[in-house]
Amino acid sequence: MDDQSITGRAYHLLRAQIIGCELKPGSRLNISSLQSNLSLSQAAVREALSRLTAEGLVEIERHRGFRVAPVSASGFRELTEACITVELPLIRSAIANGDLEWERQLVSAYHRAAQTLQQVVAGDEGIDAYSNERQNFYEVLLSPCENQWLLWSWRLLYAQNMRYRHMYFPLARVELEQLPRHAEIVQAVLKRDVDKVEKMATANYEQVMTAIEQAMTADVQDSGQRRPKRRKAA
C-alpha cells in the first residue's frame, strides 16, 4: 500500500468510528493512540484528521490538538434546517429526472432498509446495518439529481445527521412506527407528486428533530441529577 492508500484507509476508519459514535462527540483524539489502534502511521492519521476537520466531524483546538466535534440540541436544529434546505431541491431534481430503472432500484432499496430496521429493533441486527441500508436508499433516491455540488453538500450534512441518530437507539423504534408513512412517501415519489413528498419529508425531519431534542434534554437533566452536590463550607 502506498502512502495515499494508507491515508485513505485511516480516513474511512476514523470517519466510520466518529459517525457511529465509537469515538464520542467532544472526546480528545490522541494521534499516537489512534495510530496504535489502527496500526497505521501517525502521518496517515494526522492527514485523515485534517480531512475530517474540513468535513466538520473533527475540530482543532489551539495548543490542544484534535477532538471529535461536539453535538448539541441547538446544533441539531440548525443541522436539520440545513438538511431540509439542501435535500428538497435534490428530491425535486431526482423526481424530474428519474426513469423506470431508478424506480425499481428505489423500491428495492426501500424494502431492504425497512426489513433491516425491523431486524434492528428486534435485536437481530446492529444499528450499523440499518444505517448502511438507509444511506443506500437515499443515495438511490437522489442519484438522478444533476447538481453534483448539492449532492456533495448533502453527503456532508447526512454524515453529521447520522452521528445524532447513532447516539439514540430508541429513535429506531420511532422510525419503525413511522414505516407506513415512509412507504407513503415512496409512493408519492413514484407518482411524481413533488408537493406531497416535500410536505411529508419536512414533517418527518421535524418529528426526528423533536425526538432527538427531547432525548438530549433528558440526558442533560439525568446528568444534573447524578452530579454530586457540593458541601457547604463550615
C-alpha atoms as a printed R data frame, in Angstrom:
    type eleno elety resid chain resno       x      y       z
1   ATOM     1    CA   MET     A     1   0.000  0.000   0.000
2   ATOM     2    CA   ASP     A     2   1.319  3.431  -0.870
3   ATOM     3    CA   ASP     A     3   1.060  6.479   1.400
4   ATOM     4    CA   GLN     A     4  -2.126  7.786  -0.224
5   ATOM     5    CA   SER     A     5  -3.982  4.486   0.176
6   ATOM     6    CA   ILE     A     6  -2.904  4.248   3.820
7   ATOM     7    CA   THR     A     7  -4.214  7.764   4.416
8   ATOM     8    CA   GLY     A     8  -7.462  6.831   2.722
9   ATOM     9    CA   ARG     A     9  -7.838  3.803   4.970
10  ATOM    10    CA   ALA     A    10  -7.197  5.910   8.069
11  ATOM    11    CA   TYR     A    11  -9.765  8.450   6.875
12  ATOM    12    CA   HIS     A    12 -12.512  5.868   6.259
13  ATOM    13    CA   LEU     A    13 -11.873  4.026   9.536
14  ATOM    14    CA   LEU     A    14 -11.895  7.193  11.644
15  ATOM    15    CA   ARG     A    15 -14.885  8.618   9.809
16  ATOM    16    CA   ALA     A    16 -16.899  5.444  10.441
17  ATOM    17    CA   GLN     A    17 -15.946  5.449  14.136
18  ATOM    18    CA   ILE     A    18 -16.960  9.109  14.517
19  ATOM    19    CA   ILE     A    19 -20.289  8.742  12.696
20  ATOM    20    CA   GLY     A    20 -21.016  5.540  14.631
21  ATOM    21    CA   CYS     A    21 -20.142  7.337  17.901
22  ATOM    22    CA   GLU     A    22 -17.431  4.802  18.784
23  ATOM    23    CA   LEU     A    23 -15.386  7.977  19.166
24  ATOM    24    CA   LYS     A    24 -17.676 10.041  21.378
25  ATOM    25    CA   PRO     A    25 -18.680 13.613  20.457
26  ATOM    26    CA   GLY     A    26 -16.345 16.086  22.145
27  ATOM    27    CA   SER     A    27 -13.698 13.465  23.004
28  ATOM    28    CA   ARG     A    28  -9.978 14.159  22.557
29  ATOM    29    CA   LEU     A    29  -8.195 12.438  19.684
30  ATOM    30    CA   ASN     A    30  -4.680 11.355  20.577
31  ATOM    31    CA   ILE     A    31  -2.752 10.722  17.379
32  ATOM    32    CA   SER     A    32  -0.362  8.205  18.974
33  ATOM    33    CA   SER     A    33  -3.238  6.175  20.424
34  ATOM    34    CA   LEU     A    34  -5.158  6.226  17.153
35  ATOM    35    CA   GLN     A    35  -2.055  5.235  15.231
36  ATOM    36    CA   SER     A    36  -1.524  2.271  17.545
37  ATOM    37    CA   ASN     A    37  -5.174  1.179  17.496
38  ATOM    38    CA   LEU     A    38  -5.448  1.401  13.715
39  ATOM    39    CA   SER     A    39  -1.946  0.002  13.032
40  ATOM    40    CA   LEU     A    40  -1.235  2.929  10.712
41  ATOM    41    CA   SER     A    41   1.374  5.663  10.589
42  ATOM    42    CA   GLN     A    42   0.987  8.879  12.577
43  ATOM    43    CA   ALA     A    43   1.325 10.831   9.331
44  ATOM    44    CA   ALA     A    44  -1.659  8.962   7.835
45  ATOM    45    CA   VAL     A    45  -3.744  9.532  10.965
46  ATOM    46    CA   ARG     A    46  -2.870 13.224  11.065
47  ATOM    47    CA   GLU     A    47  -3.776 13.687   7.391
48  ATOM    48    CA   ALA     A    48  -7.047 11.796   7.907
49  ATOM    49    CA   LEU     A    49  -7.938 14.036  10.862
50  ATOM    50    CA   SER     A    50  -7.227 17.104   8.739
51  ATOM    51    CA   ARG     A    51  -9.651 15.828   6.084
52  ATOM    52    CA   LEU     A    52 -12.282 15.140   8.733
53  ATOM    53    CA   THR     A    53 -11.775 18.661  10.086
54  ATOM    54    CA   ALA     A    54 -12.682 20.025   6.657
55  ATOM    55    CA   GLU     A    55 -15.923 17.998   6.856
56  ATOM    56    CA   GLY     A    56 -16.815 19.356  10.287
57  ATOM    57    CA   LEU     A    57 -16.546 15.961  12.019
58  ATOM    58    CA   VAL     A    58 -13.334 16.904  13.841
59  ATOM    59    CA   GLU     A    59 -12.186 20.176  15.393
60  ATOM    60    CA   ILE     A    60  -8.714 21.564  16.072
61  ATOM    61    CA   GLU     A    61  -8.155 23.361  19.352
62  ATOM    62    CA   ARG     A    62  -5.167 25.612  19.580
63  ATOM    63    CA   HIS     A    63  -2.356 24.058  21.651
64  ATOM    64    CA   ARG     A    64  -4.634 21.096  22.500
65  ATOM    65    CA   GLY     A    65  -4.841 19.114  19.261
66  ATOM    66    CA   PHE     A    66  -7.813 17.350  17.704
67  ATOM    67    CA   ARG     A    67 -11.177 16.399  19.179
68  ATOM    68    CA   VAL     A    68 -14.396 14.940  17.814
69  ATOM    69    CA   ALA     A    69 -16.825 17.745  17.001
70  ATOM    70    CA   PRO     A    70 -19.357 18.086  19.838
71  ATOM    71    CA   VAL     A    71 -23.120 17.828  19.448
72  ATOM    72    CA   SER     A    72 -25.957 19.842  20.944
73  ATOM    73    CA   ALA     A    73 -29.737 20.176  20.718
74  ATOM    74    CA   SER     A    74 -29.459 23.628  19.154
75  ATOM    75    CA   GLY     A    75 -26.830 22.298  16.772
76  ATOM    76    CA   PHE     A    76 -29.134 19.529  15.640
77  ATOM    77    CA   ARG     A    77 -31.933 22.004  14.957
78  ATOM    78    CA   GLU     A    78 -29.600 24.056  12.741
79  ATOM    79    CA   LEU     A    79 -28.378 20.868  11.064
80  ATOM    80    CA   THR     A    80 -31.970 19.782  10.369
81  ATOM    81    CA   GLU     A    81 -32.784 23.130   8.796
82  ATOM    82    CA   ALA     A    82 -29.706 22.812   6.574
83  ATOM    83    CA   CYS     A    83 -30.635 19.238   5.588
84  ATOM    84    CA   ILE     A    84 -34.131 20.310   4.549
85  ATOM    85    CA   THR     A    85 -32.783 23.275   2.584
86  ATOM    86    CA   VAL     A    86 -30.386 21.088   0.581
87  ATOM    87    CA   GLU     A    87 -32.450 17.919   0.310
88  ATOM    88    CA   LEU     A    88 -35.698 19.304  -1.099
89  ATOM    89    CA   PRO     A    89 -34.127 20.671  -4.328
90  ATOM    90    CA   LEU     A    90 -32.332 17.335  -4.722
91  ATOM    91    CA   ILE     A    91 -35.615 15.442  -4.417
92  ATOM    92    CA   ARG     A    92 -37.306 17.742  -6.954
93  ATOM    93    CA   SER     A    93 -34.491 17.185  -9.429
94  ATOM    94    CA   ALA     A    94 -34.450 13.424  -8.836
95  ATOM    95    CA   ILE     A    95 -38.203 13.127  -9.412
96  ATOM    96    CA   ALA     A    96 -37.914 15.161 -12.609
97  ATOM    97    CA   ASN     A    97 -35.041 13.068 -13.992
98  ATOM    98    CA   GLY     A    98 -35.655  9.562 -12.617
99  ATOM    99    CA   ASP     A    99 -36.500  6.759 -15.050
100 ATOM   100    CA   LEU     A   100 -38.157  3.348 -14.685
101 ATOM   101    CA   GLU     A   101 -34.907  1.632 -13.676
102 ATOM   102    CA   TRP     A   102 -34.469  4.244 -10.944
103 ATOM   103    CA   GLU     A   103 -37.989  3.466  -9.699
104 ATOM   104    CA   ARG     A   104 -37.181 -0.247  -9.488
105 ATOM   105    CA   GLN     A   105 -33.946  0.400  -7.614
106 ATOM   106    CA   LEU     A   106 -35.714  2.811  -5.267
107 ATOM   107    CA   VAL     A   107 -38.422  0.316  -4.313
108 ATOM   108    CA   SER     A   108 -35.801 -2.394  -3.736
109 ATOM   109    CA   ALA     A   109 -33.639 -0.100  -1.588
110 ATOM   110    CA   TYR     A   110 -36.655  0.945   0.479
111 ATOM   111    CA   HIS     A   111 -37.691 -2.652   1.191
112 ATOM   112    CA   ARG     A   112 -34.145 -3.588   2.243
113 ATOM   113    CA   ALA     A   113 -33.962 -0.608   4.599
114 ATOM   114    CA   ALA     A   114 -37.403 -1.338   6.093
115 ATOM   115    CA   GLN     A   115 -36.633 -5.015   6.658
116 ATOM   116    CA   THR     A   116 -33.274 -4.194   8.234
117 ATOM   117    CA   LEU     A   117 -34.899 -1.653  10.557
118 ATOM   118    CA   GLN     A   118 -37.313 -4.326  11.772
119 ATOM   119    CA   GLN     A   119 -34.367 -6.674  12.422
120 ATOM   120    CA   VAL     A   120 -32.503 -3.955  14.350
121 ATOM   121    CA   VAL     A   121 -35.438 -3.234  16.655
122 ATOM   122    CA   ALA     A   122 -35.906 -6.989  17.191
123 ATOM   123    CA   GLY     A   123 -32.251 -7.258  18.215
124 ATOM   124    CA   ASP     A   124 -31.226 -9.406  15.256
125 ATOM   125    CA   GLU     A   125 -29.019 -6.740  13.612
126 ATOM   126    CA   GLY     A   126 -26.805 -3.895  14.788
127 ATOM   127    CA   ILE     A   127 -27.732 -0.269  14.172
128 ATOM   128    CA   ASP     A   128 -24.893 -0.016  11.620
129 ATOM   129    CA   ALA     A   129 -26.743 -2.405   9.315
130 ATOM   130    CA   TYR     A   130 -29.738 -0.084   9.169
131 ATOM   131    CA   SER     A   131 -27.515  2.983   8.783
132 ATOM   132    CA   ASN     A   132 -25.906  1.433   5.713
133 ATOM   133    CA   GLU     A   133 -29.237  0.470   4.135
134 ATOM   134    CA   ARG     A   134 -30.765  3.851   4.973
135 ATOM   135    CA   GLN     A   135 -27.899  5.693   3.301
136 ATOM   136    CA   ASN     A   136 -28.120  3.398   0.280
137 ATOM   137    CA   PHE     A   137 -31.822  4.250  -0.031
138 ATOM   138    CA   TYR     A   138 -31.080  7.980  -0.028
139 ATOM   139    CA   GLU     A   139 -28.201  7.557  -2.475
140 ATOM   140    CA   VAL     A   140 -30.587  5.806  -4.869
141 ATOM   141    CA   LEU     A   141 -33.364  8.348  -4.265
142 ATOM   142    CA   LEU     A   142 -31.146 11.333  -5.043
143 ATOM   143    CA   SER     A   143 -28.982  9.750  -7.747
144 ATOM   144    CA   PRO     A   144 -30.837 11.291 -10.746
145 ATOM   145    CA   CYS     A   145 -30.106 14.807  -9.467
146 ATOM   146    CA   GLU     A   146 -27.909 16.718 -11.910
147 ATOM   147    CA   ASN     A   147 -26.376 19.161  -9.409
148 ATOM   148    CA   GLN     A   148 -23.283 17.402  -8.047
149 ATOM   149    CA   TRP     A   149 -22.475 20.298  -5.701
150 ATOM   150    CA   LEU     A   150 -25.794 19.837  -3.953
151 ATOM   151    CA   LEU     A   151 -25.149 16.102  -3.677
152 ATOM   152    CA   TRP     A   152 -21.701 16.777  -2.207
153 ATOM   153    CA   SER     A   153 -23.206 19.167   0.344
154 ATOM   154    CA   TRP     A   154 -25.952 16.682   1.191
155 ATOM   155    CA   ARG     A   155 -23.418 13.918   1.939
156 ATOM   156    CA   LEU     A   156 -21.564 16.157   4.404
157 ATOM   157    CA   LEU     A   157 -24.807 17.018   6.173
158 ATOM   158    CA   TYR     A   158 -26.009 13.418   6.106
159 ATOM   159    CA   ALA     A   159 -22.858 12.241   7.916
160 ATOM   160    CA   GLN     A   160 -23.486 14.774  10.678
161 ATOM   161    CA   ASN     A   161 -27.137 13.746  10.874
162 ATOM   162    CA   MET     A   162 -26.222 10.085  11.334
163 ATOM   163    CA   ARG     A   163 -24.000 10.918  14.317
164 ATOM   164    CA   TYR     A   164 -27.042 12.116  16.228
165 ATOM   165    CA   ARG     A   165 -29.059  9.089  15.146
166 ATOM   166    CA   HIS     A   166 -26.366  6.691  16.384
167 ATOM   167    CA   MET     A   167 -26.468  8.346  19.802
168 ATOM   168    CA   TYR     A   168 -30.109  7.427  20.355
169 ATOM   169    CA   PHE     A   169 -31.073  3.835  19.623
170 ATOM   170    CA   PRO     A   170 -34.737  4.455  20.693
171 ATOM   171    CA   LEU     A   171 -35.034  6.576  17.550
172 ATOM   172    CA   ALA     A   172 -35.024  3.304  15.586
173 ATOM   173    CA   ARG     A   173 -38.268  2.354  17.311
174 ATOM   174    CA   VAL     A   174 -39.763  5.737  16.423
175 ATOM   175    CA   GLU     A   175 -38.822  5.164  12.778
176 ATOM   176    CA   LEU     A   176 -40.277  1.660  12.862
177 ATOM   177    CA   GLU     A   177 -43.606  3.105  13.963
178 ATOM   178    CA   GLN     A   178 -43.414  5.511  11.019
179 ATOM   179    CA   LEU     A   179 -42.788  2.867   8.348
180 ATOM   180    CA   PRO     A   180 -46.315  3.254   6.900
181 ATOM   181    CA   ARG     A   181 -45.639  6.994   6.459
182 ATOM   182    CA   HIS     A   182 -42.257  6.271   4.863
183 ATOM   183    CA   ALA     A   183 -43.931  3.880   2.441
184 ATOM   184    CA   GLU     A   184 -46.414  6.616   1.592
185 ATOM   185    CA   ILE     A   185 -43.545  8.988   0.815
186 ATOM   186    CA   VAL     A   186 -42.008  6.415  -1.543
187 ATOM   187    CA   GLN     A   187 -45.363  6.013  -3.314
188 ATOM   188    CA   ALA     A   188 -45.631  9.786  -3.674
189 ATOM   189    CA   VAL     A   189 -42.151  9.823  -5.248
190 ATOM   190    CA   LEU     A   190 -43.165  7.133  -7.723
191 ATOM   191    CA   LYS     A   191 -46.294  9.134  -8.597
192 ATOM   192    CA   ARG     A   192 -44.075 12.217  -9.067
193 ATOM   193    CA   ASP     A   193 -46.170 14.131  -6.518
194 ATOM   194    CA   VAL     A   194 -43.493 16.663  -5.590
195 ATOM   195    CA   ASP     A   195 -45.655 18.779  -3.283
196 ATOM   196    CA   LYS     A   196 -46.724 15.790  -1.195
197 ATOM   197    CA   VAL     A   197 -43.178 14.451  -0.987
198 ATOM   198    CA   GLU     A   198 -41.793 17.790   0.190
199 ATOM   199    CA   LYS     A   199 -44.542 18.219   2.783
200 ATOM   200    CA   MET     A   200 -44.131 14.714   4.200
201 ATOM   201    CA   ALA     A   201 -40.312 14.777   4.130
202 ATOM   202    CA   THR     A   202 -40.297 18.064   6.047
203 ATOM   203    CA   ALA     A   203 -42.748 16.663   8.619
204 ATOM   204    CA   ASN     A   204 -40.551 13.581   9.015
205 ATOM   205    CA   TYR     A   205 -37.465 15.723   9.683
206 ATOM   206    CA   GLU     A   206 -39.391 17.762  12.239
207 ATOM   207    CA   GLN     A   207 -40.533 14.627  14.044
208 ATOM   208    CA   VAL     A   208 -36.988 13.271  14.262
209 ATOM   209    CA   MET     A   209 -35.734 16.673  15.406
210 ATOM   210    CA   THR     A   210 -38.276 16.739  18.216
211 ATOM   211    CA   ALA     A   211 -37.405 13.187  19.310
212 ATOM   212    CA   ILE     A   212 -33.673 13.889  19.443
213 ATOM   213    CA   GLU     A   213 -34.092 17.249  21.184
214 ATOM   214    CA   GLN     A   214 -36.226 15.586  23.851
215 ATOM   215    CA   ALA     A   215 -33.672 12.793  24.267
216 ATOM   216    CA   MET     A   216 -30.779 15.253  24.588
217 ATOM   217    CA   THR     A   217 -32.702 17.358  27.117
218 ATOM   218    CA   ALA     A   218 -33.439 14.235  29.167
219 ATOM   219    CA   ASP     A   219 -29.746 13.294  29.098
220 ATOM   220    CA   VAL     A   220 -28.770 16.724  30.411
221 ATOM   221    CA   GLN     A   221 -31.355 16.505  33.210
222 ATOM   222    CA   ASP     A   222 -30.224 12.996  34.183
223 ATOM   223    CA   SER     A   223 -26.600 14.141  34.235
224 ATOM   224    CA   GLY     A   224 -27.526 17.045  36.513
225 ATOM   225    CA   GLN     A   225 -29.358 14.765  38.913
226 ATOM   226    CA   ARG     A   226 -26.416 12.348  39.120
227 ATOM   227    CA   ARG     A   227 -23.861 15.108  39.726
228 ATOM   228    CA   PRO     A   228 -22.842 15.087  43.432
229 ATOM   229    CA   LYS     A   229 -23.810 18.202  45.352
230 ATOM   230    CA   ARG     A   230 -21.035 20.344  46.771
231 ATOM   231    CA   ARG     A   231 -20.872 20.558  50.513
232 ATOM   232    CA   LYS     A   232 -21.167 23.982  52.020
233 ATOM   233    CA   ALA     A   233 -18.116 25.288  53.789
234 ATOM   234    CA   ALA     A   234 -18.324 25.082  57.563
